[in-house]
Amino acid sequence: MWWVLFSRNWVEVPLNVFVLEHPKGLILFDAGLDTAVLTNPTYVDSRIGRFFMRRLFRLKMRAEETITNKLAGLGFDAADVRKVVVSHLHFDHVGGIAEVPQADLLVSRNEWAQLSGPHPERDFIFGEHVQRPGARWQVVDFEHTHDPLLAPFGGCHDVMNDGSLILLPTPGHTPGSISMLARIKGRAPVLLIGDLAYEAELLMKDQLPGTGNKAQLIDSYEKVRDLKQHLPELVILPSHDFAAQEYLSSSPAQQGAPADRSTAARFSVG
């Protein structure tokens, strides 16, 4: 509350949506902002929520910057999105789900449970924009794994049942935050971490953000760094890191090897 009421400094960050092209359809990691937030003064039902929104965010986006248009700019059709992996339920990560009504929306059970709390809007989880009519939510439970790389996370979930996209619990920013490991033949593995950290460098330095559960953040940071130690080529991409675009633009393949379309074969950010 001290931060909300008295802070005066602003930090500019991008709102990245990651797009993966899989033989079975497009996969999104997060869904960005709903552009209706720009024009609808009562976009958030709760007065408390509107107060926090005004105090903490100054949104620099245009009305045409929708998920549909962003995907079109990358050469994709929103109708081809099969799944959306939601790292957590904050409003800037679920805003575009209405544009892909055919897609399955994957969220962790611990994250979904927050909707049942007394005031989820105080944590920027707005039920009216999550529980939309017809939304195809699928609550994910993590399964035990014998994979020594993934076992320290306590469980995982195979999104496409082919080992290419693996969900991992990484609580801290929110109780049910998840990350996704993308293992694409022909390029370095990528770990999408949502808002676990705002910059990959800060995670590697063990520099915690000012929000979230400190004990959970420390534990998740340690697990991600351990994964990085075992996979030195691993690229860690936070959802609000400017470096994400640079990496995906400048490093299309690992050691010049072509991508294999038998797994997730194309990776973009918008």
ABEGO torsion letter per residue (X at the ends): XAAAAABABBBBBBBBBBBBBBAAEBBBBEAEBBAAAAABAAABABAAAAAAAAAABBBBBBAABBAAAAAAAAGBBAAABABBBBABABAAAAAAAAABAABBBBBBAAAAAAAABABAAAAGBBAAAABBBGBBBBBBBBBBBABAAAAAAGEBBBAAGAGABBBBBBBGABAABBBBBBBBBGBBBBBBAEAABABAAAAAAGBBBABEBAAAAAAAAAAAAAAAAABAABBBBBAABAAAAAAAAABABBGGBBBBAABBABBBBX
